[in-house]
């Protein structure tokens, strides 16, 4: 065998050895690939986020346990799907693939995917190319945004409520000033009309027109009262009472005014619930809310449900209602199955003078008043509504502790009585002075009128016991009625004082300063007569004791 033949033999042996080595390596490589795939599947299933591997054509080759859990597909179900089947809007997959081709990877691609039941899941993609099982594929890690979106929606809802609160506060400040000036005008209108009635005989044809004018003035008085209830900021002398009595009385009245195609239901879950406040204002809340519900159901009929129940909030995180703190509350709900409201209406629903009713059918103050009253009682009001799904208002009031003296209904005003005492009346509005000087004189009182605070104080200093009672306007130039009263009380601590005002003010703070009574403008002859008699009789009884 020559050298050439020996070289050929050596080469064949080497080739045979390489083939055997290749077979061994190939065997190990297959086992390694199989083991790596198993390791990948194990690791993927322990990941807390969904993971998918798909081809560019849309075939889903792999899904981990978290993806199967969130989207409610089994591994086999996933493999039957086309990638576009997972998108709420299939065209979004085309956008995703273009981004991947242009950038080489995709980070933070926000889109809605679909679960097996068809419901949408907001997600964010993180994707990059990958060779899997010998194919060019796409590895996609999915971040479920559902909880983040819920928290964001809650945050936005809180911000909207806070903006609404701030807006109402600003409007309330302005409305309070307007109401004060308007009440001064109404006080003169009421007084002059009542004086005119007293001067006319019963046969006079003019009386009918004057009574109609008084009726119109009463409507104007109600509007300003609602404005002041809306913008009230100070705490009044509230008392504990059973809320069920105020609500029950209001519901009885509502039922008598409700057409037969509307059913009104009252459900009281907390029969012994006590809150601290004003029963007449709770009555007004129910009347306003039920009146609106009646209007919503007027053409279609339906059901209005009023519910009183106790709720508790253990922590601030669970409340999600501005101005409420953890604790126990009474929730007064008024709901209807009417047409509901859209988002634009809901955002303005508590704005003063905003109404969806035609001109002449609503002032737009009803819900603003409800908001003001509830806030003044230390609570909050929320609304739930969707077009076609009805509306529900929820008023939250702090639950009061059980006490021995609990009011069950509001007091009834007594008829005015006359008297002969001497009254010092101070107001910077000459028309008001002249009008109520005449009214009080007609009731038998001896009235001294003055238009300036300093002149009134000088008059009082010269003879502190000339008058039995001071009636003074609160807002006056140079020296307010409150300051005038305090100066007089320094000289004569037992001097009775009635403070009249066109604004809502804190009665508790003034009464603690010695002021006997606060009388809001405008008022009738009966109302001012009642106030005078109540204060003077109280002083007389106190002296006798």
VEXDREN-2710 file (C-alpha; in Angstrom, 1 decimal):
% VEXDREN-2710
k/r/px/py/pz
1/UNK/0.0/0.0/0.0
2/UNK/1.6/3.2/-1.0
3/UNK/1.5/6.5/0.8
4/UNK/-1.5/7.7/-1.2
5/UNK/-3.7/4.8/-0.2
6/UNK/-2.6/5.1/3.4
7/UNK/-3.7/8.8/3.4
8/UNK/-7.1/7.9/2.0
9/UNK/-7.6/5.3/4.7
10/UNK/-6.6/7.9/7.4
11/UNK/-9.1/10.4/5.9
12/UNK/-11.9/7.9/5.9
13/UNK/-11.2/7.0/9.6
14/UNK/-11.3/10.7/10.5
15/UNK/-14.6/11.2/8.6
16/UNK/-16.0/8.2/10.4
17/UNK/-14.9/9.6/13.7
18/UNK/-16.4/13.0/13.0
19/UNK/-19.6/11.4/12.0
20/UNK/-19.8/9.6/15.3
21/UNK/-18.8/12.7/17.2
22/UNK/-21.5/14.6/15.3
23/UNK/-24.1/12.0/16.2
24/UNK/-23.1/12.2/19.9
25/UNK/-23.2/16.0/19.9
26/UNK/-26.5/16.1/18.1
27/UNK/-27.9/13.7/20.7
28/UNK/-26.7/16.0/23.5
29/UNK/-28.0/19.1/21.7
30/UNK/-31.5/17.6/21.4
31/UNK/-31.5/16.7/25.1
32/UNK/-30.2/20.2/26.0
33/UNK/-32.8/21.9/23.8
34/UNK/-35.5/19.8/25.4
35/UNK/-34.3/20.5/28.9
36/UNK/-34.0/24.3/28.1
37/UNK/-37.6/24.3/26.8
38/UNK/-38.8/22.6/29.9
39/UNK/-36.8/25.0/32.1
40/UNK/-38.3/27.9/30.1
41/UNK/-41.9/26.6/30.6
42/UNK/-41.3/26.1/34.4
43/UNK/-39.8/29.6/34.8
44/UNK/-42.6/31.2/32.7
45/UNK/-45.3/29.6/34.7
46/UNK/-43.9/31.0/37.9
47/UNK/-43.9/34.6/36.5
48/UNK/-46.5/36.9/38.0
49/UNK/-47.3/38.5/34.6
50/UNK/-48.9/37.0/31.4
51/UNK/-46.5/35.9/28.8
52/UNK/-47.1/34.9/25.2
53/UNK/-45.0/33.6/22.3
54/UNK/-46.5/34.0/18.8
55/UNK/-45.4/33.9/15.2
56/UNK/-45.5/37.0/13.1
57/UNK/-48.4/35.4/11.2
58/UNK/-50.4/35.3/14.5
59/UNK/-50.1/31.7/15.6
60/UNK/-49.8/31.5/19.4
61/UNK/-47.2/28.9/20.3
62/UNK/-46.9/29.4/24.0
63/UNK/-48.8/30.9/26.9
64/UNK/-47.9/30.8/30.6
65/UNK/-50.1/30.1/33.5
66/UNK/-50.8/33.8/34.3
67/UNK/-52.0/34.5/30.8
68/UNK/-54.3/31.5/31.0
69/UNK/-55.6/32.7/34.4
70/UNK/-56.3/36.3/33.3
71/UNK/-57.7/35.7/29.9
72/UNK/-59.6/32.4/30.9
73/UNK/-58.2/30.4/28.0
74/UNK/-56.5/27.0/28.4
75/UNK/-53.1/26.3/26.7
76/UNK/-54.9/24.4/23.9
77/UNK/-57.5/27.2/23.5
78/UNK/-54.7/29.8/23.1
79/UNK/-53.1/27.7/20.4
80/UNK/-56.4/27.6/18.5
81/UNK/-56.6/31.4/18.4
82/UNK/-55.1/33.9/15.9
83/UNK/-53.3/36.8/17.5
84/UNK/-55.9/39.3/16.2
85/UNK/-58.6/37.4/18.1
86/UNK/-57.2/38.7/21.4
87/UNK/-57.6/42.3/20.4
88/UNK/-60.8/44.3/21.3
89/UNK/-60.1/46.1/18.0
90/UNK/-58.3/43.7/15.6
91/UNK/-56.7/46.6/13.6
92/UNK/-54.6/47.4/16.7
93/UNK/-52.5/44.3/16.0
94/UNK/-51.4/45.9/12.7
95/UNK/-50.2/49.0/14.5
96/UNK/-48.3/46.8/17.0
97/UNK/-46.5/44.8/14.2
98/UNK/-45.5/48.0/12.4
99/UNK/-44.0/49.4/15.6
100/UNK/-42.1/46.2/16.2
101/UNK/-40.7/46.2/12.6
102/UNK/-39.7/49.9/12.8
103/UNK/-38.1/49.8/16.3
104/UNK/-37.0/46.2/16.7
105/UNK/-38.9/46.1/20.0
106/UNK/-42.1/47.5/21.5
107/UNK/-42.3/49.0/25.0
108/UNK/-45.5/50.2/26.7
109/UNK/-47.9/49.7/23.9
110/UNK/-51.3/50.3/25.6
111/UNK/-54.3/48.4/24.1
112/UNK/-57.4/46.6/25.2
113/UNK/-57.4/42.8/24.9
114/UNK/-60.4/40.4/25.2
115/UNK/-61.0/37.7/27.7
116/UNK/-62.7/34.4/26.8
117/UNK/-66.0/35.9/27.8
118/UNK/-65.6/38.9/25.6
119/UNK/-64.9/41.4/28.3
120/UNK/-62.1/43.9/27.7
121/UNK/-58.8/44.0/29.7
122/UNK/-56.6/47.2/29.5
123/UNK/-53.0/46.1/29.1
124/UNK/-49.6/47.4/28.2
125/UNK/-47.2/45.3/25.9
126/UNK/-43.5/44.8/26.2
127/UNK/-42.4/42.8/23.1
128/UNK/-39.2/41.7/21.2
129/UNK/-38.3/39.2/18.5
130/UNK/-37.3/35.6/19.6
131/UNK/-36.3/32.4/18.0
132/UNK/-38.5/29.7/19.4
133/UNK/-38.6/26.0/18.2
134/UNK/-36.6/27.0/15.2
135/UNK/-39.0/29.8/14.1
136/UNK/-38.8/33.6/14.2
137/UNK/-41.3/34.5/16.9
138/UNK/-42.4/37.4/19.1
139/UNK/-42.1/37.2/22.9
140/UNK/-44.7/39.5/24.6
141/UNK/-44.9/40.3/28.3
142/UNK/-48.3/41.7/29.2
143/UNK/-48.9/44.1/32.1
144/UNK/-52.5/44.1/33.3
145/UNK/-53.7/47.7/33.9
146/UNK/-57.1/46.9/35.3
147/UNK/-56.3/47.8/38.9
148/UNK/-54.3/50.9/37.9
149/UNK/-57.2/52.1/35.8
150/UNK/-59.7/51.6/38.7
151/UNK/-57.5/53.6/41.0
152/UNK/-57.1/56.3/38.4
153/UNK/-60.8/56.5/37.9
154/UNK/-61.3/56.8/41.6
155/UNK/-58.7/59.6/41.8
156/UNK/-60.3/61.5/38.9
157/UNK/-63.7/61.1/40.6
158/UNK/-62.3/62.5/43.8
159/UNK/-60.7/65.4/41.9
160/UNK/-64.1/66.2/40.2
161/UNK/-65.9/66.2/43.5
162/UNK/-63.3/68.5/45.1
163/UNK/-63.5/70.9/42.1
164/UNK/-67.3/70.8/42.5
165/UNK/-67.0/71.6/46.2
166/UNK/-64.6/74.5/45.6
167/UNK/-66.9/75.8/42.8
168/UNK/-69.9/75.7/45.1
169/UNK/-68.0/77.5/47.8
170/UNK/-67.1/80.3/45.4
171/UNK/-70.6/80.6/44.0
172/UNK/-72.0/80.5/47.6
173/UNK/-70.0/83.5/48.6
174/UNK/-71.3/85.5/45.7
175/UNK/-74.9/84.2/46.1
176/UNK/-74.9/85.2/49.8
177/UNK/-74.1/88.8/49.0
178/UNK/-76.8/88.9/46.3
179/UNK/-79.4/87.4/48.7
180/UNK/-78.6/89.9/51.4
181/UNK/-79.4/92.9/49.1
182/UNK/-82.4/91.1/47.7
183/UNK/-83.8/90.4/51.1
184/UNK/-83.6/94.1/52.0
185/UNK/-85.7/94.9/49.0
186/UNK/-88.2/92.1/49.8
187/UNK/-88.5/93.3/53.4
188/UNK/-89.8/96.6/52.1
189/UNK/-92.1/95.0/49.6
190/UNK/-93.6/92.7/52.2
191/UNK/-94.1/95.5/54.7
192/UNK/-95.6/97.9/52.2
193/UNK/-98.0/95.4/50.8
194/UNK/-99.2/94.3/54.2
195/UNK/-99.7/97.9/55.3
196/UNK/-101.6/98.6/52.1
197/UNK/-103.9/95.6/52.8
198/UNK/-104.6/96.8/56.3
199/UNK/-105.6/100.3/55.0
200/UNK/-108.1/98.9/52.5
201/UNK/-111.7/97.8/53.2
202/UNK/-112.7/94.2/52.6
203/UNK/-114.8/95.4/49.6
204/UNK/-111.9/96.9/47.8
205/UNK/-111.1/95.4/44.4
206/UNK/-107.5/96.4/44.9
207/UNK/-107.0/93.8/47.7
208/UNK/-107.0/90.9/45.2
209/UNK/-104.1/92.5/43.3
210/UNK/-102.1/93.2/46.5
211/UNK/-102.6/89.6/47.7
212/UNK/-101.3/88.3/44.3
213/UNK/-98.3/90.6/44.7
214/UNK/-97.7/89.1/48.2
215/UNK/-97.9/85.6/46.7
216/UNK/-95.2/86.6/44.1
217/UNK/-93.1/88.1/46.9
218/UNK/-93.4/84.8/48.9
219/UNK/-92.0/82.9/45.9
220/UNK/-89.1/85.4/45.7
221/UNK/-88.6/84.9/49.5
222/UNK/-88.4/81.1/49.0
223/UNK/-85.8/81.5/46.2
224/UNK/-83.6/83.7/48.4
225/UNK/-84.1/81.3/51.3
226/UNK/-82.9/78.5/49.1
227/UNK/-79.9/80.5/48.0
228/UNK/-78.9/81.1/51.7
229/UNK/-79.5/77.5/52.6
230/UNK/-77.1/76.6/49.8
231/UNK/-74.3/79.0/50.8
232/UNK/-74.7/78.6/54.6
233/UNK/-71.2/78.1/56.1
234/UNK/-71.6/78.5/59.9
235/UNK/-72.9/75.9/62.3
236/UNK/-76.4/76.5/63.8
237/UNK/-77.9/75.5/67.1
238/UNK/-78.8/72.0/65.9
239/UNK/-80.5/69.4/68.2
240/UNK/-80.7/65.6/68.1
241/UNK/-83.8/64.2/66.5
242/UNK/-85.1/60.9/65.0
243/UNK/-84.6/61.3/61.3
244/UNK/-87.5/58.9/60.5
245/UNK/-90.1/61.4/61.7
246/UNK/-89.0/64.2/59.4
247/UNK/-88.7/61.9/56.4
248/UNK/-92.0/60.2/57.1
249/UNK/-93.8/63.6/57.2
250/UNK/-92.2/64.7/54.0
251/UNK/-93.1/61.4/52.2
252/UNK/-96.8/61.7/53.3
253/UNK/-96.9/65.2/51.7
254/UNK/-95.1/63.9/48.5
255/UNK/-97.6/61.0/48.2
256/UNK/-100.5/63.4/48.2
257/UNK/-98.9/65.4/45.4
258/UNK/-97.8/62.4/43.3
259/UNK/-99.8/61.2/40.3
260/UNK/-101.2/57.7/40.3
261/UNK/-98.7/56.4/37.7
262/UNK/-95.9/57.0/40.2
263/UNK/-95.4/54.7/43.2
264/UNK/-93.6/56.1/46.3
265/UNK/-92.0/53.6/48.7
266/UNK/-90.5/54.4/52.1
267/UNK/-88.1/51.8/53.6
268/UNK/-86.6/52.5/57.1
269/UNK/-83.8/50.1/58.0
270/UNK/-82.7/52.1/61.0
271/UNK/-85.8/53.0/62.9
272/UNK/-84.1/54.5/66.0
273/UNK/-81.5/56.5/64.1
274/UNK/-80.7/59.9/65.5
275/UNK/-78.9/62.7/63.8
276/UNK/-78.1/66.3/65.0
277/UNK/-79.6/69.1/63.0
278/UNK/-82.8/70.7/61.9
279/UNK/-85.8/68.5/61.1
280/UNK/-87.4/71.1/58.8
281/UNK/-84.3/71.1/56.6
282/UNK/-84.3/67.3/56.4
283/UNK/-88.0/67.6/55.4
284/UNK/-86.9/70.1/52.7
285/UNK/-84.2/67.7/51.4
286/UNK/-86.8/64.9/50.9
287/UNK/-89.2/67.3/49.3
288/UNK/-86.6/68.6/46.8
289/UNK/-85.3/65.2/45.8
290/UNK/-88.7/63.6/45.5
291/UNK/-90.0/66.6/43.5
292/UNK/-87.2/66.1/41.0
293/UNK/-87.9/62.4/40.8
294/UNK/-91.6/63.1/40.2
295/UNK/-90.6/65.4/37.4
296/UNK/-88.4/62.7/35.8
297/UNK/-91.1/60.1/35.9
298/UNK/-94.0/62.4/35.0
299/UNK/-94.6/61.1/31.5
300/UNK/-93.5/57.4/31.9
301/UNK/-94.5/56.6/35.5
302/UNK/-92.3/54.5/37.7
303/UNK/-91.1/54.1/41.3
304/UNK/-89.5/56.5/43.8
305/UNK/-87.8/54.8/46.7
306/UNK/-86.8/56.5/49.9
307/UNK/-84.4/54.6/52.1
308/UNK/-83.0/55.3/55.6
309/UNK/-80.1/53.0/56.7
310/UNK/-77.0/53.1/58.8
311/UNK/-73.5/52.7/57.2
312/UNK/-70.0/52.7/58.6
313/UNK/-66.6/53.6/57.2
314/UNK/-63.7/52.0/59.0
315/UNK/-60.9/53.9/57.2
316/UNK/-60.4/56.9/55.0
317/UNK/-59.4/54.7/52.0
318/UNK/-62.8/53.0/52.0
319/UNK/-64.8/56.3/52.0
320/UNK/-63.9/57.9/48.6
321/UNK/-66.3/60.8/49.5
322/UNK/-64.9/64.2/50.2
323/UNK/-65.5/65.8/53.6
324/UNK/-66.4/62.5/55.3
325/UNK/-64.3/61.0/58.0
326/UNK/-64.3/57.4/59.3
327/UNK/-67.3/56.6/61.5
328/UNK/-71.0/55.8/61.5
329/UNK/-73.4/57.6/59.3
330/UNK/-77.1/57.6/58.4
331/UNK/-77.6/57.4/54.7
332/UNK/-80.8/58.9/53.3
333/UNK/-81.3/57.7/49.7
334/UNK/-83.9/58.9/47.2
335/UNK/-83.8/56.9/44.0
336/UNK/-86.0/56.5/40.9
337/UNK/-86.1/54.3/37.8
338/UNK/-86.5/57.2/35.4
339/UNK/-84.5/58.2/32.3
340/UNK/-81.3/59.0/34.3
341/UNK/-78.7/61.7/33.4
342/UNK/-75.6/61.8/31.3
343/UNK/-72.1/62.7/32.4
344/UNK/-72.3/66.4/31.4
345/UNK/-75.5/66.9/33.5
346/UNK/-74.0/65.0/36.5
347/UNK/-71.0/67.3/36.5
348/UNK/-73.2/70.4/37.0
349/UNK/-76.1/68.9/38.9
350/UNK/-75.4/70.8/42.2
351/UNK/-74.6/74.1/40.5
352/UNK/-77.0/76.9/41.6
353/UNK/-79.5/78.0/38.9
354/UNK/-78.5/75.0/36.7
355/UNK/-81.6/73.2/35.5
356/UNK/-82.6/70.9/32.6
357/UNK/-86.3/72.0/33.0
358/UNK/-87.9/74.4/30.5
359/UNK/-88.1/78.1/31.4
360/UNK/-90.7/78.7/34.1
361/UNK/-90.6/75.1/35.4
362/UNK/-87.6/75.3/37.7
363/UNK/-85.2/77.7/39.4
364/UNK/-82.2/75.4/39.5
365/UNK/-81.9/75.8/43.2
366/UNK/-83.4/72.5/44.5
367/UNK/-80.2/70.4/44.4
368/UNK/-77.9/73.2/45.4
369/UNK/-80.0/73.6/48.5
370/UNK/-79.8/69.9/49.2
371/UNK/-76.0/70.1/48.9
372/UNK/-75.8/73.1/51.2
373/UNK/-78.1/71.6/53.9
374/UNK/-76.3/68.3/54.0
375/UNK/-72.9/70.0/54.3
376/UNK/-74.2/72.2/57.0
377/UNK/-75.2/69.0/58.9
378/UNK/-71.6/67.8/58.7
379/UNK/-72.3/65.3/55.9
380/UNK/-72.0/64.8/52.2
381/UNK/-74.2/64.0/49.2
382/UNK/-73.4/61.9/46.2
383/UNK/-75.4/61.0/43.0
384/UNK/-75.4/57.9/40.8
385/UNK/-77.0/58.0/37.4
386/UNK/-76.8/56.7/33.9
387/UNK/-79.0/57.3/30.8
388/UNK/-81.8/54.8/30.9
389/UNK/-80.9/53.4/34.3
390/UNK/-82.5/55.9/36.8
391/UNK/-80.9/58.1/39.4
392/UNK/-80.1/57.7/43.1
393/UNK/-79.1/60.5/45.5
394/UNK/-77.3/59.5/48.7
395/UNK/-77.2/61.9/51.7
396/UNK/-74.8/61.0/54.5
397/UNK/-75.4/62.4/58.1
398/UNK/-73.2/61.7/61.1
399/UNK/-74.9/59.3/63.5
400/UNK/-75.6/61.0/66.8
401/UNK/-75.4/59.3/70.2
402/UNK/-78.7/58.4/72.0
403/UNK/-79.8/61.2/74.3
404/UNK/-82.8/61.6/76.7
405/UNK/-84.1/64.7/74.9
406/UNK/-84.8/64.0/71.2
407/UNK/-87.0/66.2/69.0
408/UNK/-89.6/64.4/67.0
409/UNK/-91.0/67.3/64.9
410/UNK/-90.4/71.0/64.3
411/UNK/-92.1/73.6/66.4
412/UNK/-95.2/75.4/65.2
413/UNK/-95.1/79.2/65.0
414/UNK/-97.6/81.0/67.2
415/UNK/-99.8/83.9/66.0
416/UNK/-98.5/87.4/66.6
417/UNK/-99.6/89.3/69.7
418/UNK/-99.5/93.0/70.4
419/UNK/-97.7/94.9/73.2
420/UNK/-97.0/98.3/74.7
421/UNK/-93.2/98.1/75.3
422/UNK/-90.7/100.6/73.9
423/UNK/-88.6/99.4/71.0
424/UNK/-85.4/101.0/69.6
425/UNK/-85.2/100.0/65.9
426/UNK/-81.9/100.7/64.0
427/UNK/-81.3/100.1/60.3
428/UNK/-79.4/102.0/57.6
429/UNK/-82.2/101.4/55.1
430/UNK/-84.8/104.2/55.6
431/UNK/-87.5/102.3/53.7
432/UNK/-87.2/99.4/56.1
433/UNK/-87.3/101.7/59.1
434/UNK/-90.4/103.4/57.9
435/UNK/-92.2/100.2/57.0
436/UNK/-91.6/98.3/60.2
437/UNK/-92.0/101.3/62.4
438/UNK/-95.6/101.4/61.1
439/UNK/-96.1/97.7/61.5
440/UNK/-94.8/97.6/65.1
441/UNK/-96.8/100.8/65.9
442/UNK/-99.9/99.1/64.6
443/UNK/-99.2/96.2/67.1
444/UNK/-99.2/98.7/69.9
445/UNK/-95.5/99.2/70.5
446/UNK/-93.8/102.6/71.0
447/UNK/-91.0/102.6/68.4
448/UNK/-87.9/104.9/68.2
449/UNK/-86.1/104.6/64.8
450/UNK/-82.5/105.6/64.0
451/UNK/-80.5/105.0/60.8
452/UNK/-77.0/105.3/62.1
453/UNK/-75.3/103.0/64.7
454/UNK/-73.3/105.7/66.4
455/UNK/-76.4/107.8/66.9
456/UNK/-78.2/104.8/68.3
457/UNK/-75.3/104.2/70.8
458/UNK/-75.3/107.8/71.9
459/UNK/-79.0/107.7/72.4
460/UNK/-78.7/104.5/74.5
461/UNK/-75.8/105.9/76.6
462/UNK/-77.9/108.9/77.6
463/UNK/-80.8/106.8/78.8
464/UNK/-80.0/103.1/78.9
465/UNK/-83.5/102.2/80.3
466/UNK/-85.6/104.2/77.9
467/UNK/-86.1/101.1/75.6
468/UNK/-87.3/97.6/76.5
469/UNK/-85.8/96.0/73.3
470/UNK/-83.3/96.7/70.6
471/UNK/-84.0/95.6/67.0
472/UNK/-81.0/96.2/64.8
473/UNK/-79.8/95.3/61.3
474/UNK/-76.5/93.4/61.3
475/UNK/-74.8/94.8/58.3
476/UNK/-74.5/98.6/58.6
477/UNK/-71.7/101.1/57.7
478/UNK/-69.2/102.2/60.4
479/UNK/-70.5/99.9/63.1
480/UNK/-72.3/96.6/62.5
481/UNK/-75.5/95.7/64.4
482/UNK/-73.6/93.0/66.3
483/UNK/-71.0/95.5/67.5
484/UNK/-73.7/98.0/68.4
485/UNK/-75.5/95.3/70.5
486/UNK/-72.2/94.3/72.3
487/UNK/-71.5/97.9/73.2
488/UNK/-75.0/98.3/74.6
489/UNK/-74.8/95.0/76.5
490/UNK/-71.6/96.3/78.2
491/UNK/-73.8/99.0/79.7
492/UNK/-76.9/97.0/80.3
493/UNK/-76.2/93.2/80.2
494/UNK/-79.9/92.3/80.5
495/UNK/-80.9/94.3/77.5
496/UNK/-82.9/92.1/75.0
497/UNK/-81.6/92.3/71.4
498/UNK/-83.1/91.0/68.1
499/UNK/-80.6/91.0/65.3
500/UNK/-82.1/91.1/61.8
501/UNK/-80.1/90.1/58.8
502/UNK/-80.4/89.3/55.1
503/UNK/-77.6/86.7/55.4
504/UNK/-77.4/83.4/57.2
505/UNK/-75.2/83.7/60.3
506/UNK/-74.2/81.5/63.2
507/UNK/-77.0/81.8/65.7
508/UNK/-75.1/79.9/68.4
509/UNK/-72.1/82.3/68.4
510/UNK/-74.4/85.3/68.6
511/UNK/-76.6/83.9/71.4
512/UNK/-73.6/83.2/73.5
513/UNK/-72.7/86.9/73.1
514/UNK/-76.0/88.0/74.6
515/UNK/-78.1/88.5/71.5
516/UNK/-81.5/87.1/72.2
517/UNK/-82.7/86.2/68.7
518/UNK/-81.8/86.4/65.1
519/UNK/-84.6/87.2/62.6
520/UNK/-83.8/86.6/58.9
521/UNK/-85.1/89.1/56.3
522/UNK/-87.7/89.4/54.8
523/UNK/-90.3/89.0/57.5
524/UNK/-94.0/89.6/57.8
525/UNK/-95.8/91.6/60.5
526/UNK/-96.7/88.3/62.2
527/UNK/-93.1/87.1/62.1
528/UNK/-91.6/90.2/63.6
529/UNK/-94.5/90.4/66.1
530/UNK/-93.8/86.8/67.2
531/UNK/-90.1/87.5/67.6
532/UNK/-90.7/90.6/69.7
533/UNK/-93.2/89.0/71.9
534/UNK/-91.1/85.8/72.4
535/UNK/-88.0/87.8/73.5
536/UNK/-89.9/90.2/75.8
537/UNK/-91.9/87.4/77.4
538/UNK/-88.8/85.4/78.0
539/UNK/-87.1/88.4/79.7
540/UNK/-90.2/89.0/81.8
541/UNK/-90.4/85.4/83.0
542/UNK/-86.7/85.3/83.7
543/UNK/-87.1/88.5/85.9
544/UNK/-90.0/86.9/87.8
545/UNK/-87.8/84.0/88.8
END
